[in-house]
Amino acid sequence: MPHNVYNSQSIIDHLPLTIKHNFPVNERLKSKKVIQKLFSKGKDEFVFPLKIKFLLQQAPSPTPPQVLFTVPKRNFKSAVDRNAIKRLLKEAYRLNKHLLKDKAGNYKVATIGFVYIAKEKLPFDRIQRKTILIFERFNEKTS
C-alpha cells in the first residue's frame, strides 16, 4: 500500500468532533402553561433588537432548552414579515446554541423566549452577532 493512501477509518478517526446544528421539534416550546410561566416568572436579558426571557433548570442537564420565537404584530403588520424575522431568529439560534453549554456539555437553562423588539427588519449578520452577544452575557451571569 503506498504511503500517501489512507483507509477511510483512519481519516474518520482523526476528524474533529462536529457541532450539531439542528433544531428538532422537541426543542420548540409549544405548551401554553410553560409559555405563561416563562413570561410571568422568567428572567430578562436585553440586547437590541432582542429581548430574551429564560427560566433556569434546577440542575444542569444535557437536554437543550425549549425555545419560543415571537415578533409582535404591533411592529410588523404583515405575517410574511413576521415569519421571515422568526426564520432569521431560528437560524441564529440554531447556529449558536452550542454557546449555551457549560464546560461539561450541559445546559443551565430550561426554556428561552426570544422577542424581537426592533421596528424594522435587520440583516441576518446583525441578528446573529446580537444572539452571540446575548448568549455570552447569559453565560457570564449563570456561571
C-alpha beads as a LAMMPS data file, in Angstrom:
LAMMPS data file: protein, C-alpha beads

143 atoms
142 bonds

1 atom types
1 bond types

-500.0 500.0 xlo xhi
-500.0 500.0 ylo yhi
-500.0 500.0 zlo zhi

Masses

1 110.0

Atoms # bond

1 1 1 0.000 0.000 0.000
2 1 1 1.509 3.396 -0.958
3 1 1 2.341 5.818 1.870
4 1 1 0.002 8.580 0.703
5 1 1 -3.120 6.403 0.663
6 1 1 -5.236 6.289 3.824
7 1 1 -8.022 3.954 4.638
8 1 1 -11.331 5.698 5.339
9 1 1 -11.483 4.660 9.018
10 1 1 -8.177 6.342 9.883
11 1 1 -9.385 9.586 8.295
12 1 1 -12.650 9.447 10.240
13 1 1 -10.789 8.786 13.490
14 1 1 -8.760 11.979 13.043
15 1 1 -11.617 14.309 12.123
16 1 1 -12.577 16.832 14.832
17 1 1 -15.896 16.383 16.575
18 1 1 -18.546 18.385 14.823
19 1 1 -21.223 20.512 16.416
20 1 1 -24.763 19.508 15.594
21 1 1 -26.552 22.497 14.104
22 1 1 -30.082 21.196 14.265
23 1 1 -33.354 22.454 15.708
24 1 1 -35.644 19.451 16.203
25 1 1 -39.332 19.711 17.021
26 1 1 -38.858 18.624 20.649
27 1 1 -36.799 21.810 21.258
28 1 1 -39.706 24.059 20.252
29 1 1 -41.736 25.495 23.099
30 1 1 -45.439 24.864 22.499
31 1 1 -47.039 24.295 25.911
32 1 1 -49.297 27.192 26.937
33 1 1 -48.648 26.528 30.626
34 1 1 -44.878 26.648 30.185
35 1 1 -45.127 29.773 28.000
36 1 1 -47.225 31.545 30.670
37 1 1 -44.738 30.510 33.344
38 1 1 -41.839 31.728 31.177
39 1 1 -43.313 35.196 30.693
40 1 1 -44.568 35.568 34.267
41 1 1 -41.614 34.151 36.250
42 1 1 -38.770 34.219 33.728
43 1 1 -35.720 36.446 33.947
44 1 1 -34.896 39.030 31.269
45 1 1 -31.817 39.731 29.199
46 1 1 -31.771 42.521 26.629
47 1 1 -29.529 43.346 23.665
48 1 1 -31.193 45.390 20.951
49 1 1 -33.017 44.075 18.834
50 1 1 -33.595 41.039 21.084
51 1 1 -35.200 40.595 24.450
52 1 1 -34.835 37.139 25.941
53 1 1 -36.930 35.630 28.711
54 1 1 -35.491 32.493 30.283
55 1 1 -36.066 30.010 33.086
56 1 1 -33.149 28.161 34.622
57 1 1 -33.183 24.423 35.340
58 1 1 -32.878 23.029 38.861
59 1 1 -29.674 21.221 37.855
60 1 1 -27.714 21.400 34.578
61 1 1 -28.985 18.905 32.021
62 1 1 -27.662 17.570 28.690
63 1 1 -31.051 18.208 27.048
64 1 1 -31.209 21.502 25.123
65 1 1 -33.715 24.161 26.214
66 1 1 -37.144 24.543 24.677
67 1 1 -37.280 27.749 22.656
68 1 1 -40.000 30.178 21.550
69 1 1 -39.646 32.941 18.935
70 1 1 -42.055 35.854 18.768
71 1 1 -42.336 39.005 16.681
72 1 1 -45.028 41.495 17.768
73 1 1 -47.859 42.112 15.344
74 1 1 -47.864 45.716 16.559
75 1 1 -44.457 46.296 14.913
76 1 1 -44.915 44.137 11.797
77 1 1 -48.446 44.020 10.418
78 1 1 -47.598 41.582 7.629
79 1 1 -47.419 37.914 8.604
80 1 1 -44.869 37.406 5.834
81 1 1 -42.503 39.882 7.533
82 1 1 -43.067 38.365 10.989
83 1 1 -42.380 34.855 9.694
84 1 1 -39.256 35.978 7.828
85 1 1 -37.853 37.536 11.012
86 1 1 -38.706 34.404 13.012
87 1 1 -36.806 32.334 10.434
88 1 1 -33.774 34.593 10.903
89 1 1 -34.027 34.253 14.696
90 1 1 -34.325 30.467 14.472
91 1 1 -31.300 30.258 12.209
92 1 1 -29.197 32.472 14.501
93 1 1 -30.222 30.317 17.477
94 1 1 -29.619 27.042 15.621
95 1 1 -26.098 28.021 14.608
96 1 1 -25.099 29.332 18.051
97 1 1 -26.987 27.262 20.627
98 1 1 -23.761 25.400 21.452
99 1 1 -22.675 28.609 23.241
100 1 1 -25.300 27.917 25.919
101 1 1 -23.493 24.743 27.023
102 1 1 -21.206 24.776 30.039
103 1 1 -17.787 23.091 30.033
104 1 1 -19.364 19.747 30.983
105 1 1 -21.671 19.914 27.942
106 1 1 -24.826 20.626 29.972
107 1 1 -27.427 23.359 29.619
108 1 1 -28.381 25.508 32.624
109 1 1 -31.475 26.954 31.001
110 1 1 -34.789 25.087 30.644
111 1 1 -36.780 27.455 28.408
112 1 1 -35.977 30.537 26.350
113 1 1 -38.293 33.044 24.707
114 1 1 -36.886 35.328 22.014
115 1 1 -38.810 38.578 21.484
116 1 1 -37.812 40.721 18.503
117 1 1 -38.350 44.329 19.541
118 1 1 -36.932 46.352 16.614
119 1 1 -39.352 48.271 14.425
120 1 1 -37.556 47.326 11.194
121 1 1 -36.193 44.117 9.726
122 1 1 -32.445 43.848 10.355
123 1 1 -29.933 41.797 8.323
124 1 1 -29.063 38.283 9.446
125 1 1 -25.434 39.046 10.344
126 1 1 -26.516 41.709 12.838
127 1 1 -29.131 39.417 14.391
128 1 1 -26.552 36.629 14.661
129 1 1 -23.968 38.933 16.321
130 1 1 -26.556 40.083 18.861
131 1 1 -27.600 36.481 19.536
132 1 1 -23.978 35.531 20.239
133 1 1 -23.572 38.583 22.481
134 1 1 -26.685 37.771 24.482
135 1 1 -25.592 34.124 24.903
136 1 1 -22.183 35.262 26.151
137 1 1 -23.838 37.641 28.625
138 1 1 -26.128 34.852 29.730
139 1 1 -23.140 32.562 30.365
140 1 1 -21.400 35.253 32.442
141 1 1 -24.474 35.685 34.636
142 1 1 -25.099 31.980 35.183
143 1 1 -21.538 30.861 35.826

Bonds

1 1 1 2
2 1 2 3
3 1 3 4
4 1 4 5
5 1 5 6
6 1 6 7
7 1 7 8
8 1 8 9
9 1 9 10
10 1 10 11
11 1 11 12
12 1 12 13
13 1 13 14
14 1 14 15
15 1 15 16
16 1 16 17
17 1 17 18
18 1 18 19
19 1 19 20
20 1 20 21
21 1 21 22
22 1 22 23
23 1 23 24
24 1 24 25
25 1 25 26
26 1 26 27
27 1 27 28
28 1 28 29
29 1 29 30
30 1 30 31
31 1 31 32
32 1 32 33
33 1 33 34
34 1 34 35
35 1 35 36
36 1 36 37
37 1 37 38
38 1 38 39
39 1 39 40
40 1 40 41
41 1 41 42
42 1 42 43
43 1 43 44
44 1 44 45
45 1 45 46
46 1 46 47
47 1 47 48
48 1 48 49
49 1 49 50
50 1 50 51
51 1 51 52
52 1 52 53
53 1 53 54
54 1 54 55
55 1 55 56
56 1 56 57
57 1 57 58
58 1 58 59
59 1 59 60
60 1 60 61
61 1 61 62
62 1 62 63
63 1 63 64
64 1 64 65
65 1 65 66
66 1 66 67
67 1 67 68
68 1 68 69
69 1 69 70
70 1 70 71
71 1 71 72
72 1 72 73
73 1 73 74
74 1 74 75
75 1 75 76
76 1 76 77
77 1 77 78
78 1 78 79
79 1 79 80
80 1 80 81
81 1 81 82
82 1 82 83
83 1 83 84
84 1 84 85
85 1 85 86
86 1 86 87
87 1 87 88
88 1 88 89
89 1 89 90
90 1 90 91
91 1 91 92
92 1 92 93
93 1 93 94
94 1 94 95
95 1 95 96
96 1 96 97
97 1 97 98
98 1 98 99
99 1 99 100
100 1 100 101
101 1 101 102
102 1 102 103
103 1 103 104
104 1 104 105
105 1 105 106
106 1 106 107
107 1 107 108
108 1 108 109
109 1 109 110
110 1 110 111
111 1 111 112
112 1 112 113
113 1 113 114
114 1 114 115
115 1 115 116
116 1 116 117
117 1 117 118
118 1 118 119
119 1 119 120
120 1 120 121
121 1 121 122
122 1 122 123
123 1 123 124
124 1 124 125
125 1 125 126
126 1 126 127
127 1 127 128
128 1 128 129
129 1 129 130
130 1 130 131
131 1 131 132
132 1 132 133
133 1 133 134
134 1 134 135
135 1 135 136
136 1 136 137
137 1 137 138
138 1 138 139
139 1 139 140
140 1 140 141
141 1 141 142
142 1 142 143
